[in-house]
Amino acid sequence: MAALRTCEQPSLSNLEMSIHVTNNVEKNDQIRGTSEDEFDYSQRAQWLRAAVLGANDGLVSVASLMMGVGAVKDDIKAMLLAGFAGLVAGACSMAIGEFVSVYTQKDIEVAQMKRERRVRESADNEEETDQRQKLPNPGQAAIASALAFSVGAVVPLLAAAFLRQHEVRLAVVVIVASLALAVFGVAGAVLGRTPTVRSSVRVLIGGWMAMAITFGLTKLISTTGL
């Protein structure tokens, strides 16, 4: 009996140790997965917002501008020049606006860090370095916005560049712009882990409204002779 008890005690102890180790491993995996997810989303937020908004703005702005010009002029040259001017002006506007916005955000965060450092005199230098590394980058945001706007704006320009017939050119611009808007909506939803269909529909409806309003108002002003 003593020998049996002696054999049972180590086995029970080993079983408890194995259960404890398994639980620790599972907890560590959960913590690691949570921290990785939080890191991914926090790092993606800045460039994803600038890139998706820039591409959508470029596509919708230039496509709407070309539709407005196409409503009153059949000349392909006027349509392309208006689209190109919109591309350059929009890219510059997006870059400057994003730079100012993100730089203001950075100034606010730096000022908050200085206030916290004054309150906490024994602040750790390593912690302060980590906080500074997480500050937004105005130059990066500006470049991303300008490039994304240009990429979106090039789509309707390329769609209309090789079509001479006026009605076909307008229809192709609308179709290509709609497809590109759907792609941008899906890409943003996948990268941001949001509902794909809802995001795509929202982007499509907004683009259609912008193109329709620009076309209709320009046509109305041209017809009434204002």
C-alpha positions as CSV (number, residue, x, y, z in Angstrom):
1,M,0.0,0.0,0.0
2,A,2.8,2.4,0.9
3,A,4.5,1.7,-2.5
4,L,1.1,2.3,-4.3
5,R,0.7,5.6,-2.6
6,T,4.3,6.6,-3.4
7,C,3.6,5.9,-7.1
8,E,0.3,7.8,-7.1
9,Q,1.7,11.0,-5.6
10,P,4.3,11.7,-8.4
11,S,1.7,11.0,-11.1
12,L,-0.8,13.4,-9.5
13,S,1.9,16.0,-9.1
14,N,3.0,15.6,-12.8
15,L,-0.6,15.9,-13.9
16,E,-1.1,19.2,-12.0
17,M,2.1,20.5,-13.4
18,S,1.1,19.7,-17.0
19,I,-2.3,21.3,-16.5
20,H,-0.6,24.4,-15.1
21,V,1.8,24.6,-18.0
22,T,-0.9,24.2,-20.5
23,N,-3.0,26.9,-19.0
24,N,0.0,29.3,-19.0
25,V,0.7,28.5,-22.6
26,E,-2.9,29.2,-23.6
27,K,-2.9,32.5,-21.6
28,N,0.4,33.6,-23.2
29,D,-1.0,32.8,-26.7
30,Q,-4.1,34.8,-26.0
31,I,-2.1,37.8,-24.7
32,R,0.3,37.6,-27.7
33,G,-2.6,37.5,-30.2
34,T,-4.3,40.4,-28.5
35,S,-1.2,42.5,-28.5
36,E,-0.5,41.7,-32.1
37,D,-4.0,42.7,-33.2
38,E,-3.8,46.0,-31.3
39,F,-0.4,46.7,-32.8
40,D,-1.6,46.0,-36.3
41,Y,-4.6,48.3,-36.0
42,S,-2.7,51.2,-34.3
43,Q,0.1,51.1,-36.9
44,R,-2.3,50.8,-39.8
45,A,-4.6,53.7,-38.8
46,Q,-2.6,56.6,-40.0
47,W,-1.5,55.5,-43.5
48,L,-4.7,53.6,-44.2
49,R,-6.9,56.6,-43.5
50,A,-4.7,58.9,-45.6
51,A,-4.4,56.4,-48.5
52,V,-8.0,55.4,-48.8
53,L,-9.4,58.9,-48.4
54,G,-6.9,60.3,-50.8
55,A,-7.6,57.7,-53.5
56,N,-11.4,58.1,-53.1
57,D,-11.1,61.9,-53.2
58,G,-8.9,61.8,-56.3
59,L,-11.2,59.5,-58.2
60,V,-14.5,61.2,-57.3
61,S,-13.1,64.7,-57.7
62,V,-11.5,64.3,-61.1
63,A,-14.3,62.0,-62.4
64,S,-17.0,64.5,-61.3
65,L,-14.9,67.4,-62.8
66,M,-14.6,65.6,-66.1
67,M,-18.3,64.8,-66.1
68,G,-19.1,68.4,-65.5
69,V,-17.0,69.6,-68.4
70,G,-18.3,66.8,-70.6
71,A,-21.9,68.0,-69.9
72,V,-21.2,71.2,-71.8
73,K,-18.3,70.4,-74.2
74,D,-17.7,67.5,-76.6
75,D,-14.0,68.3,-77.0
76,I,-11.8,65.6,-75.5
77,K,-9.0,68.1,-75.0
78,A,-11.0,70.3,-72.7
79,M,-12.2,67.3,-70.7
80,L,-8.6,65.9,-70.2
81,L,-7.2,69.3,-69.4
82,A,-9.8,69.9,-66.8
83,G,-9.1,66.5,-65.3
84,F,-5.4,67.0,-65.2
85,A,-5.8,70.4,-63.6
86,G,-8.0,68.8,-61.0
87,L,-5.4,66.1,-60.4
88,V,-2.6,68.6,-59.8
89,A,-4.6,71.0,-57.7
90,G,-6.2,68.2,-55.7
91,A,-3.0,66.4,-54.9
92,C,-1.4,69.7,-53.7
93,S,-4.4,70.5,-51.6
94,M,-4.5,67.0,-50.1
95,A,-0.8,67.1,-49.3
96,I,-0.9,70.5,-47.7
97,G,-4.1,69.9,-45.8
98,E,-2.9,66.5,-44.4
99,F,0.5,68.0,-43.5
100,V,-1.1,70.8,-41.5
101,S,-3.6,68.6,-39.9
102,V,-1.2,65.9,-38.8
103,Y,1.4,68.5,-37.7
104,T,-1.2,70.1,-35.5
105,Q,-2.0,66.7,-34.0
106,K,1.7,66.1,-33.4
107,D,2.1,69.5,-31.7
108,I,-0.8,68.7,-29.4
109,E,0.6,65.3,-28.4
110,V,4.1,66.7,-27.8
111,A,2.6,69.5,-25.6
112,Q,0.7,66.8,-23.7
113,M,3.9,64.8,-23.2
114,K,5.7,67.8,-21.8
115,R,2.9,68.5,-19.3
116,E,3.0,64.9,-18.2
117,R,6.8,65.1,-17.8
118,R,6.6,68.2,-15.6
119,V,4.0,66.5,-13.4
120,R,6.1,63.3,-13.3
121,E,9.6,64.4,-12.6
122,S,11.0,60.9,-12.4
123,A,9.8,59.9,-15.9
124,D,11.6,57.1,-17.6
125,N,13.7,58.1,-20.6
126,E,12.9,54.8,-22.4
127,E,9.1,55.4,-22.0
128,E,9.5,58.9,-23.4
129,T,11.4,57.6,-26.4
130,D,8.7,55.1,-27.1
131,Q,6.0,57.8,-26.9
132,R,8.0,60.0,-29.4
133,Q,8.3,57.1,-31.8
134,K,4.5,56.7,-31.8
135,L,4.0,60.4,-32.8
136,P,2.3,60.9,-36.2
137,N,4.6,61.8,-39.1
138,P,3.2,64.8,-41.0
139,G,5.5,64.4,-44.0
140,Q,4.6,60.7,-44.4
141,A,0.9,61.5,-44.2
142,A,1.2,64.4,-46.8
143,I,3.1,62.2,-49.3
144,A,0.7,59.3,-48.8
145,S,-2.3,61.6,-49.4
146,A,-0.8,63.2,-52.5
147,L,0.2,59.9,-54.1
148,A,-3.1,58.3,-53.2
149,F,-5.1,61.2,-54.7
150,S,-3.0,61.1,-57.9
151,V,-3.5,57.3,-58.2
152,G,-7.3,57.7,-57.9
153,A,-7.4,60.7,-60.2
154,V,-5.4,59.0,-63.0
155,V,-8.2,56.3,-63.4
156,P,-10.8,58.5,-65.1
157,L,-8.2,60.3,-67.1
158,L,-6.9,57.1,-68.6
159,A,-10.4,55.9,-69.2
160,A,-11.3,58.9,-71.3
161,A,-7.9,59.5,-73.0
162,F,-8.4,57.2,-76.0
163,L,-12.2,57.6,-76.7
164,R,-13.2,60.1,-79.3
165,Q,-17.0,59.6,-79.2
166,H,-18.5,61.9,-76.6
167,E,-21.3,59.7,-75.2
168,V,-19.2,56.6,-75.0
169,R,-16.5,58.6,-73.3
170,L,-18.8,59.8,-70.6
171,A,-20.3,56.3,-70.1
172,V,-16.8,54.7,-69.8
173,V,-15.7,57.3,-67.2
174,V,-18.8,56.5,-65.1
175,I,-18.3,52.7,-65.4
176,V,-14.5,52.8,-64.7
177,A,-14.9,55.2,-61.8
178,S,-17.6,53.0,-60.3
179,L,-15.4,49.9,-60.6
180,A,-12.5,51.7,-59.0
181,L,-14.6,53.0,-56.2
182,A,-15.8,49.5,-55.5
183,V,-12.2,48.2,-55.4
184,F,-11.1,51.0,-53.1
185,G,-14.1,50.3,-50.8
186,V,-13.3,46.6,-50.6
187,A,-9.6,47.3,-50.1
188,G,-10.2,49.7,-47.2
189,A,-12.7,47.3,-45.6
190,V,-10.3,44.3,-45.8
191,L,-7.4,46.2,-44.4
192,G,-9.4,47.9,-41.7
193,R,-11.4,44.7,-40.9
194,T,-14.8,46.3,-41.5
195,P,-17.9,45.0,-43.3
196,T,-16.9,44.8,-47.0
197,V,-20.4,45.2,-48.7
198,R,-21.4,48.1,-46.5
199,S,-18.2,49.9,-47.1
200,S,-18.3,49.4,-50.9
201,V,-21.9,50.5,-51.2
202,R,-21.3,53.6,-49.2
203,V,-18.4,54.6,-51.4
204,L,-20.3,53.8,-54.6
205,I,-23.3,55.8,-53.6
206,G,-21.2,58.8,-52.6
207,G,-19.3,58.7,-55.9
208,W,-22.4,58.4,-58.0
209,M,-24.0,61.3,-56.2
210,A,-21.0,63.6,-56.7
211,M,-20.8,62.8,-60.4
212,A,-24.6,63.2,-61.0
213,I,-24.8,66.5,-59.1
214,T,-21.8,68.0,-60.9
215,F,-23.1,66.8,-64.3
216,G,-26.7,68.0,-63.6
217,L,-25.8,71.4,-62.2
218,T,-23.3,72.2,-65.0
219,K,-25.8,71.1,-67.6
220,L,-28.4,73.3,-66.0
221,I,-26.2,76.4,-65.9
222,S,-25.2,75.9,-69.5
223,T,-28.8,75.4,-70.7
224,T,-30.1,78.5,-68.8
225,G,-27.3,80.6,-70.1
226,L,-26.1,81.8,-66.7
